[in-house]
Amino acid sequence: MEVNETDESMDLQAAMKLADRVEEIAEKLQSFADIYAADMAELTKIWTGENANAYLKKMQQLQEQIQNSSAKLKDDADAVRVQTKKIFQ
């Protein structure tokens, strides 16, 4: 099967668009994590005690997971870009 330049250009563009979309999702996740952190700070002002501490600990763990997922998605988007450039050079 013969692949022409137009097909390669379309594949390159599709891969780059995919990487951009993945990075957008990562940025939205990071924004959510930032909002979540602010909410936790507000919660500590109005709720104290053992139950509050246990809940906040779980919230912090979730926030870390969200941040880690965001960072992983950004890394994945970068990897797609790097590999795509290597393939289409």
All heavy atoms as an XYZ file, in Angstrom:
706
protein
N       0.843     -1.183      0.000
C       0.000      0.000      0.000
C       0.881      1.235      0.000
O       1.801      1.352      0.801
C      -0.905     -0.023      1.233
C      -1.848      1.133      1.285
S      -2.966      0.904      2.690
C      -3.416      2.569      2.952
N       0.567      2.137     -0.853
C       1.358      3.349     -0.995
C       0.754      4.466     -0.145
O      -0.446      4.688     -0.128
C       1.359      3.766     -2.461
C       2.344      4.854     -2.764
C       2.396      5.133     -4.250
O       2.526      4.170     -5.035
O       2.288      6.306     -4.600
N       1.611      5.160      0.608
C       1.180      6.278      1.431
C       1.721      7.552      0.799
O       2.912      7.667      0.547
C       1.707      6.152      2.881
C       1.299      7.349      3.698
C       1.213      4.860      3.507
N       0.825      8.482      0.542
C       1.299      9.725     -0.066
C       1.487     10.815      0.991
O       1.128     10.643      2.147
C       0.359     10.178     -1.193
C      -1.036     10.487     -0.694
O      -1.203     11.064      0.370
N      -2.042     10.114     -1.468
N       2.057     11.933      0.563
C       2.351     13.024      1.493
C       1.107     13.579      2.152
O       1.134     13.967      3.310
C       3.100     14.149      0.768
C       4.584     13.979      0.776
C       5.295     15.205      0.237
O       4.970     16.321      0.666
O       6.162     15.014     -0.624
N       0.008     13.619      1.437
C      -1.240     14.142      1.995
C      -1.703     13.279      3.159
O      -2.102     13.794      4.199
C      -2.337     14.205      0.910
O      -1.867     15.013     -0.168
C      -3.612     14.800      1.457
N      -1.639     11.960      2.981
C      -2.020     11.051      4.055
C      -1.117     11.246      5.269
O      -1.584     11.273      6.404
C      -1.967      9.601      3.598
C      -3.049      9.263      2.585
O      -4.061      9.999      2.522
O      -2.879      8.266      1.858
N       0.174     11.368      5.033
C       1.120     11.567      6.133
C       0.856     12.878      6.842
O       0.897     12.949      8.070
C       2.555     11.521      5.623
C       3.037     10.138      5.282
C       4.487     10.124      4.849
O       5.152     11.170      4.883
O       4.951      9.036      4.476
N       0.577     13.912      6.084
C       0.290     15.218      6.670
C      -0.968     15.159      7.533
O      -1.009     15.725      8.623
C       0.122     16.263      5.569
O      -0.235     17.498      6.118
N      -1.984     14.449      7.053
C      -3.224     14.310      7.809
C      -2.979     13.510      9.085
O      -3.511     13.848     10.140
C      -4.302     13.668      6.946
C      -4.801     14.602      5.848
S      -5.933     13.841      4.666
C      -7.179     13.142      5.697
N      -2.177     12.451      8.999
C      -1.854     11.650     10.179
C      -1.077     12.472     11.191
O      -1.316     12.390     12.397
C      -1.050     10.412      9.789
C      -1.884      9.387      9.028
O      -3.130      9.470      9.073
O      -1.277      8.508      8.398
N      -0.122     13.266     10.706
C       0.664     14.132     11.580
C      -0.247     15.129     12.283
O      -0.166     15.301     13.502
C       1.737     14.867     10.783
C       2.531     15.955     11.506
C       3.372     15.349     12.622
C       3.402     16.722     10.534
N      -1.122     15.755     11.540
C      -2.044     16.731     12.115
C      -2.976     16.072     13.128
O      -3.235     16.629     14.195
C      -2.855     17.416     11.020
C      -2.050     18.361     10.171
C      -2.846     18.928      9.008
O      -4.030     18.625      8.839
N      -2.190     19.745      8.203
N      -3.459     14.898     12.828
C      -4.360     14.188     13.741
C      -3.641     13.836     15.037
O      -4.204     14.004     16.131
C      -4.904     12.929     13.072
N      -2.419     13.385     14.933
C      -1.654     13.037     16.130
C      -1.374     14.274     16.975
O      -1.481     14.238     18.206
C      -0.343     12.349     15.739
N      -1.038     15.377     16.338
C      -0.765     16.611     17.071
C      -2.031     17.157     17.721
O      -1.998     17.647     18.855
C      -0.134     17.660     16.152
C       1.266     17.293     15.722
S       2.360     17.029     17.146
C       3.930     17.213     16.360
N      -3.159     17.037     17.022
C      -4.435     17.468     17.605
C      -4.780     16.613     18.818
O      -5.287     17.109     19.820
C      -5.563     17.410     16.574
C      -5.549     18.558     15.607
C      -6.733     18.491     14.658
C      -6.678     19.631     13.665
N      -7.816     19.614     12.734
N      -4.519     15.327     18.715
C      -4.760     14.428     19.842
C      -3.903     14.838     21.035
O      -4.397     14.919     22.165
C      -4.468     12.983     19.450
C      -4.562     11.958     20.582
C      -5.977     11.876     21.115
C      -4.082     10.609     20.105
N      -2.639     15.121     20.801
C      -1.743     15.557     21.878
C      -2.241     16.858     22.494
O      -2.231     17.013     23.727
C      -0.321     15.720     21.354
N      -2.709     17.774     21.657
C      -3.250     19.040     22.166
C      -4.473     18.802     23.038
O      -4.636     19.417     24.094
C      -3.614     19.979     21.020
C      -2.405     20.522     20.283
O      -1.269     20.426     20.809
O      -2.595     21.045     19.162
N      -5.336     17.907     22.597
C      -6.555     17.600     23.364
C      -6.206     16.949     24.699
O      -6.797     17.282     25.727
C      -7.467     16.682     22.535
C      -8.757     16.355     23.195
C      -9.663     17.577     23.301
N     -10.885     17.201     23.994
C     -11.341     17.798     25.082
N     -10.732     18.839     25.580
N     -12.438     17.376     25.661
N      -5.262     16.046     24.696
C      -4.836     15.402     25.944
C      -4.263     16.452     26.898
O      -4.558     16.448     28.097
C      -3.815     14.275     25.671
C      -3.174     13.780     26.947
C      -4.491     13.124     24.937
N      -3.487     17.382     26.364
C      -2.925     18.432     27.207
C      -4.024     19.354     27.754
O      -3.958     19.781     28.906
C      -1.886     19.240     26.443
C      -1.128     20.176     27.355
C       0.148     20.712     26.747
O       0.468     20.378     25.594
O       0.826     21.464     27.448
N      -5.039     19.649     26.960
C      -6.174     20.443     27.436
C      -6.852     19.763     28.622
O      -7.206     20.408     29.610
C      -7.216     20.623     26.334
C      -6.919     21.675     25.319
C      -8.021     21.733     24.257
O      -9.213     21.529     24.592
O      -7.675     21.982     23.100
N      -7.045     18.463     28.506
C      -7.669     17.700     29.590
C      -6.796     17.761     30.837
O      -7.290     17.948     31.955
C      -7.938     16.246     29.157
C      -9.010     16.218     28.063
C      -8.337     15.377     30.343
C      -9.151     14.895     27.350
N      -5.490     17.637     30.649
C      -4.562     17.719     31.779
C      -4.648     19.078     32.462
O      -4.641     19.162     33.699
C      -3.133     17.457     31.296
N      -4.741     20.134     31.669
C      -4.844     21.478     32.237
C      -6.151     21.660     33.004
O      -6.176     22.283     34.066
C      -4.709     22.530     31.140
C      -3.295     22.615     30.585
C      -3.177     23.469     29.333
O      -4.199     24.012     28.855
O      -2.049     23.583     28.828
N      -7.230     21.098     32.485
C      -8.516     21.175     33.183
C      -8.466     20.398     34.490
O      -9.007     20.846     35.509
C      -9.646     20.675     32.293
C      -9.976     21.650     31.183
C     -11.092     21.152     30.298
C     -11.344     22.159     29.184
N     -12.431     21.761     28.304
N      -7.822     19.253     34.474
C      -7.663     18.487     35.708
C      -6.851     19.275     36.741
O      -7.190     19.290     37.925
C      -6.966     17.154     35.437
C      -7.832     15.983     35.030
C      -6.959     14.774     34.697
C      -8.812     15.618     36.118
N      -5.788     19.925     36.295
C      -4.973     20.719     37.207
C      -5.782     21.884     37.771
O      -5.695     22.182     38.960
C      -3.702     21.225     36.527
C      -2.772     21.968     37.464
C      -2.357     21.142     38.679
O      -1.902     20.028     38.549
N      -2.535     21.692     39.870
N      -6.585     22.517     36.945
C      -7.451     23.606     37.427
C      -8.420     23.086     38.477
O      -8.661     23.742     39.499
C      -8.229     24.232     36.270
O      -7.371     24.901     35.402
N      -8.976     21.913     38.206
C      -9.877     21.306     39.180
C      -9.153     21.031     40.493
O      -9.689     21.296     41.577
C     -10.478     20.014     38.612
C     -11.378     19.299     39.575
C     -12.637     19.787     39.864
C     -10.948     18.143     40.213
C     -13.464     19.139     40.770
C     -11.767     17.482     41.109
C     -13.030     17.978     41.391
N      -7.933     20.524     40.417
C      -7.155     20.243     41.628
C      -6.884     21.530     42.406
O      -6.922     21.530     43.641
C      -5.839     19.551     41.271
N      -6.631     22.621     41.702
C      -6.397     23.906     42.364
C      -7.654     24.401     43.084
O      -7.586     24.880     44.220
C      -5.919     24.956     41.354
C      -4.555     24.630     40.765
O      -3.816     23.813     41.353
O      -4.239     25.194     39.699
N      -8.786     24.271     42.415
C     -10.059     24.657     43.034
C     -10.345     23.770     44.238
O     -10.784     24.235     45.298
C     -11.211     24.581     42.009
C     -11.029     25.659     40.949
C     -12.571     24.701     42.688
C     -11.921     25.495     39.738
N     -10.079     22.505     44.083
C     -10.273     21.525     45.154
C      -9.427     21.897     46.372
O      -9.893     21.837     47.509
C      -9.899     20.147     44.610
C     -10.443     18.965     45.365
C     -11.786     18.631     45.299
C      -9.596     18.159     46.122
C     -12.274     17.526     45.974
C     -10.081     17.052     46.798
C     -11.423     16.744     46.719
O     -11.905     15.657     47.388
N      -8.190     22.329     46.141
C      -7.301     22.743     47.234
C      -7.868     23.962     47.956
O      -7.828     24.036     49.200
C      -5.907     23.032     46.704
N      -8.384     24.901     47.195
C      -8.990     26.089     47.807
C     -10.209     25.704     48.644
O     -10.418     26.246     49.738
C      -9.371     27.089     46.721
N     -10.998     24.777     48.134
C     -12.157     24.304     48.883
C     -11.739     23.621     50.183
O     -12.389     23.791     51.224
C     -12.998     23.344     48.046
C     -13.736     24.035     46.914
O     -13.812     25.276     46.916
O     -14.237     23.319     46.010
N     -10.657     22.861     50.127
C     -10.162     22.216     51.348
C      -9.740     23.261     52.371
O     -10.009     23.115     53.567
C      -8.983     21.288     51.039
C      -9.384     19.996     50.398
S      -8.044     18.779     50.307
C      -6.822     19.627     49.320
N      -9.089     24.318     51.908
C      -8.653     25.375     52.815
C      -9.855     26.039     53.483
O      -9.827     26.324     54.685
C      -7.822     26.403     52.056
N     -10.891     26.272     52.712
C     -12.110     26.868     53.266
C     -12.776     25.920     54.262
O     -13.289     26.345     55.292
C     -13.091     27.229     52.148
C     -12.676     28.423     51.342
C     -12.596     29.697     52.162
O     -13.536     29.987     52.942
O     -11.579     30.402     52.035
N     -12.773     24.645     53.941
C     -13.397     23.654     54.805
C     -12.726     23.597     56.171
O     -13.394     23.445     57.194
C     -13.376     22.282     54.125
C     -14.156     21.166     54.804
C     -15.635     21.523     54.906
C     -13.991     19.869     54.027
N     -11.406     23.739     56.191
C     -10.695     23.698     57.475
C     -11.072     24.872     58.381
O     -10.929     24.779     59.599
C      -9.166     23.694     57.281
O      -8.763     24.886     56.616
C      -8.711     22.485     56.508
N     -11.567     25.946     57.794
C     -11.975     27.112     58.578
C     -13.308     26.887     59.289
O     -13.559     27.486     60.330
C     -12.093     28.343     57.686
C     -10.782     28.805     57.105
C     -10.997     29.989     56.181
C      -9.714     30.399     55.495
N      -9.948     31.487     54.524
N     -14.150     26.050     58.702
C     -15.502     25.900     59.256
C     -15.772     24.531     59.898
O     -16.780     24.369     60.580
C     -16.567     26.182     58.189
C     -16.433     25.221     57.001
C     -16.499     27.624     57.722
C     -17.559     25.320     55.983
N     -14.872     23.582     59.691
C     -15.108     22.238     60.215
C     -13.832     21.737     60.856
O     -12.778     21.684     60.206
C     -15.545     21.306     59.082
C     -16.032     19.950     59.514
C     -16.535     19.590     60.727
C     -16.069     18.766     58.700
N     -16.888     18.268     60.729
C     -16.608     17.736     59.497
C     -15.701     18.481     57.403
C     -16.796     16.436     59.021
C     -15.888     17.189     56.925
C     -16.434     16.187     57.724
N     -13.917     21.393     62.105
C     -12.750     20.894     62.833
C     -13.115     19.583     63.532
O     -14.269     19.190     63.572
C     -12.267     21.922     63.882
O     -13.330     22.183     64.813
C     -11.828     23.211     63.226
N     -12.116     18.977     64.068
C     -12.339     17.752     64.816
C     -11.819     16.530     64.093
O     -11.265     16.601     62.992
N     -12.007     15.398     64.728
C     -11.486     14.136     64.226
C     -12.085     13.752     62.873
O     -11.371     13.335     61.958
C     -11.770     13.033     65.258
C     -11.074     11.736     64.980
C     -11.302     10.737     66.097
O     -11.190     11.114     67.273
O     -11.597      9.574     65.748
N     -13.396     13.900     62.743
C     -14.044     13.558     61.473
C     -13.588     14.488     60.356
O     -13.378     14.043     59.216
C     -15.563     13.602     61.611
C     -16.102     12.461     62.458
O     -15.463     11.421     62.571
N     -17.255     12.669     63.059
N     -13.441     15.750     60.675
C     -12.971     16.713     59.676
C     -11.565     16.349     59.217
O     -11.268     16.383     58.013
C     -12.998     18.119     60.247
N     -10.717     16.008     60.156
C      -9.340     15.636     59.801
C      -9.296     14.393     58.921
O      -8.528     14.331     57.960
C      -8.503     15.431     61.062
C      -8.250     16.718     61.805
O      -8.314     17.809     61.229
N      -7.968     16.619     63.094
N     -10.123     13.407     59.243
C     -10.170     12.180     58.440
C     -10.667     12.483     57.025
O     -10.104     11.980     56.039
C     -11.074     11.150     59.110
N     -11.688     13.321     56.939
C     -12.230     13.686     55.623
C     -11.207     14.478     54.817
O     -11.015     14.223     53.622
C     -13.521     14.485     55.803
C     -14.215     14.795     54.511
C     -14.897     13.813     53.808
C     -14.193     16.086     53.983
C     -15.540     14.091     52.611
C     -14.829     16.374     52.792
C     -15.505     15.379     52.116
O     -16.130     15.665     50.927
N     -10.547     15.420     55.458
C      -9.542     16.230     54.769
C      -8.371     15.383     54.286
O      -7.818     15.641     53.214
C      -9.052     17.366     55.668
C     -10.033     18.523     55.821
C      -9.578     19.474     56.922
C     -10.193     19.269     54.501
N      -8.002     14.386     55.060
C      -6.920     13.499     54.636
C      -7.305     12.787     53.337
O      -6.498     12.687     52.406
C      -6.599     12.483     55.729
C      -5.438     11.589     55.399
C      -5.106     10.657     56.545
C      -3.942      9.763     56.154
N      -3.548      8.855     57.239
N      -8.557     12.329     53.266
C      -9.026     11.673     52.047
C      -9.090     12.661     50.887
O      -8.756     12.322     49.747
C     -10.388     11.026     52.281
C     -10.315      9.806     53.166
C     -11.649      9.155     53.346
C     -11.490      7.956     54.278
N     -12.703      7.163     54.371
N      -9.503     13.889     51.177
C      -9.544     14.924     50.139
C      -8.140     15.211     49.609
O      -7.946     15.376     48.409
C     -10.166     16.213     50.683
C     -11.661     16.139     50.909
S     -12.338     17.710     51.522
C     -12.316     18.703     50.023
N      -7.167     15.265     50.497
C      -5.787     15.520     50.077
C      -5.261     14.394     49.196
O      -4.565     14.633     48.203
C      -4.881     15.710     51.297
C      -5.102     17.027     51.994
C      -4.365     17.122     53.330
O      -4.050     16.114     53.953
N      -4.119     18.345     53.768
N      -5.596     13.159     49.565
C      -5.171     12.025     48.752
C      -5.789     12.096     47.354
O      -5.106     11.846     46.355
C      -5.561     10.706     49.434
C      -4.764     10.411     50.683
C      -5.314      9.226     51.466
O      -6.441      8.799     51.271
N      -4.505      8.715     52.389
N      -7.052     12.461     47.296
C      -7.723     12.589     46.003
C      -7.096     13.719     45.187
O      -6.851     13.569     43.987
C      -9.217     12.829     46.193
C     -10.034     12.992     44.917
C      -9.897     11.780     44.003
C     -11.494     13.238     45.266
N      -6.799     14.833     45.837
C      -6.179     15.950     45.132
C      -4.823     15.534     44.554
O      -4.498     15.863     43.408
C      -6.004     17.154     46.047
C      -5.415     18.333     45.301
C      -4.764     19.357     46.192
O      -4.405     19.066     47.323
N      -4.592     20.547     45.661
N      -4.043     14.806     45.323
C      -2.750     14.322     44.831
C      -2.924     13.396     43.634
O      -2.156     13.467     42.660
C      -1.989     13.610     45.952
C      -1.460     14.548     47.013
C      -0.837     13.818     48.195
O      -0.585     12.598     48.100
O      -0.605     14.479     49.223
N      -3.921     12.537     43.686
C      -4.186     11.638     42.556
C      -4.572     12.428     41.311
O      -4.132     12.101     40.204
C      -5.289     10.640     42.916
C      -4.866      9.608     43.931
C      -6.026      8.733     44.384
O      -7.183      9.004     44.108
N      -5.700      7.671     45.111
N      -5.370     13.464     41.496
C      -5.772     14.307     40.369
C      -4.552     15.008     39.788
O      -4.359     15.039     38.563
C      -6.851     15.324     40.794
C      -8.144     14.597     41.161
C      -7.097     16.352     39.683
C      -9.167     15.478     41.865
N      -3.707     15.550     40.642
C      -2.498     16.231     40.179
C      -1.558     15.265     39.464
O      -0.973     15.605     38.433
C      -1.777     16.904     41.346
C      -2.493     18.130     41.847
C      -1.837     18.728     43.079
O      -1.396     18.006     43.974
N      -1.774     20.050     43.113
N      -1.415     14.068     40.003
C      -0.566     13.062     39.368
C      -1.111     12.658     37.997
O      -0.354     12.489     37.040
C      -0.415     11.835     40.258
C       0.407     12.107     41.497
O       1.160     13.075     41.567
N       0.257     11.265     42.508
N      -2.434     12.524     37.913
C      -3.056     12.188     36.627
C      -2.837     13.302     35.620
O      -2.535     13.045     34.445
C      -4.559     11.942     36.806
O      -4.776     10.795     37.588
N      -2.957     14.535     36.074
C      -2.724     15.682     35.199
C      -1.293     15.683     34.680
O      -1.057     15.857     33.479
C      -3.012     16.986     35.952
O      -2.656     18.095     35.172
N      -0.345     15.478     35.568
C       1.071     15.455     35.167
C       1.344     14.317     34.188
O       2.070     14.486     33.200
C       1.967     15.332     36.397
N       0.746     13.158     34.438
C       0.931     11.999     33.550
C       0.360     12.286     32.165
O       0.982     11.968     31.152
C       0.266     10.763     34.168
C       0.315      9.521     33.315
C       1.672      8.871     33.310
C       1.641      7.511     32.671
N       2.056      7.498     31.286
N      -0.800     12.907     32.120
C      -1.397     13.242     30.829
C      -0.531     14.249     30.068
O      -0.365     14.123     28.850
C      -2.807     13.797     31.014
C      -3.882     12.771     31.358
C      -5.190     13.475     31.717
C      -4.095     11.802     30.212
N       0.027     15.216     30.764
C       0.919     16.177     30.108
C       2.149     15.463     29.545
O       2.580     15.744     28.430
C       1.339     17.276     31.080
C       0.246     18.277     31.352
C       0.711     19.355     32.313
C      -0.427     20.298     32.618
N      -0.051     21.345     33.559
N       2.693     14.546     30.334
C       3.846     13.760     29.860
C       3.467     12.935     28.630
O       4.242     12.837     27.669
C       4.366     12.839     30.962
C       5.050     13.588     32.093
O       5.388     14.784     31.916
O       5.244     12.964     33.159
N       2.276     12.351     28.663
C       1.815     11.544     27.532
C       1.643     12.404     26.279
O       2.011     11.975     25.177
C       0.500     10.835     27.866
C       0.673      9.721     28.894
O       1.826      9.328     29.184
O      -0.361      9.258     29.422
N       1.096     13.593     26.439
C       0.930     14.496     25.291
C       2.287     14.859     24.702
O       2.463     14.857     23.480
C       0.168     15.751     25.711
N       3.243     15.140     25.568
C       4.593     15.453     25.093
C       5.206     14.261     24.363
O       5.851     14.423     23.327
C       5.499     15.873     26.258
C       5.140     17.240     26.816
O       4.472     18.028     26.104
O       5.536     17.526     27.963
N       4.989     13.077     24.899
C       5.536     11.870     24.272
C       4.922     11.641     22.888
O       5.627     11.263     21.948
C       5.293     10.652     25.168
N       3.626     11.880     22.761
C       2.974     11.742     21.453
C       3.597     12.712     20.463
O       3.898     12.347     19.324
C       1.448     11.974     21.566
C       0.813     12.143     20.194
C       0.787     10.827     22.314
N       3.822     13.944     20.899
C       4.425     14.942     20.006
C       5.828     14.525     19.571
O       6.178     14.600     18.387
C       4.474     16.297     20.695
C       3.129     16.960     20.829
C       3.260     18.361     21.418
N       1.962     18.913     21.681
C       1.403     18.979     22.893
N       2.055     18.548     23.956
N       0.200     19.498     23.041
N       6.629     14.083     20.524
C       8.010     13.691     20.220
C       8.030     12.505     19.254
O       8.742     12.521     18.243
C       8.789     13.362     21.512
C      10.107     12.665     21.212
C       9.011     14.626     22.339
N       7.247     11.487     19.563
C       7.226     10.298     18.718
C       6.656     10.598     17.330
O       7.135     10.074     16.319
C       6.441      9.165     19.379
C       7.109      8.618     20.634
C       8.509      8.128     20.375
O       8.801      7.467     19.387
N       9.433      8.494     21.250
N       5.656     11.435     17.281
C       5.060     11.801     15.999
C       6.078     12.525     15.130
O       6.201     12.238     13.931
C       3.798     12.681     16.215
O       2.850     11.935     16.969
C       3.191     13.102     14.896
N       6.813     13.434     15.720
C       7.832     14.170     14.962
C       8.910     13.204     14.456
O       9.383     13.337     13.332
C       8.434     15.270     15.810
C       7.503     16.442     16.004
C       8.089     17.488     16.916
C       7.098     18.609     17.163
N       7.599     19.602     18.122
N       9.281     12.239     15.281
C      10.294     11.265     14.859
C       9.788     10.431     13.685
O      10.516     10.150     12.734
C      10.672     10.340     16.017
C      11.546     10.981     17.048
C      11.887      9.989     18.147
C      12.743     10.616     19.222
N      13.042      9.649     20.298
N       8.537     10.020     13.764
C       7.970      9.165     12.725
C       7.849      9.909     11.401
O       8.146      9.357     10.342
C       6.584      8.642     13.159
C       6.747      7.633     14.305
C       5.832      8.008     11.983
C       5.446      7.264     14.994
N       7.455     11.162     11.443
C       7.169     11.896     10.222
C       8.318     12.771      9.737
O       8.149     13.574      8.839
C       5.899     12.736     10.394
C       4.657     11.879     10.469
C       4.055     11.599     11.683
C       4.130     11.321      9.317
C       2.917     10.812     11.746
C       2.986     10.531      9.379
C       2.399     10.271     10.600
N       9.503     12.599     10.280
C      10.660     13.351      9.791
C      11.276     12.677      8.598
O      11.263     11.550      8.355
C      11.720     13.519     10.873
C      11.351     14.589     11.854
C      12.447     14.820     12.902
O      13.418     14.066     12.990
N      12.285     15.848     13.690
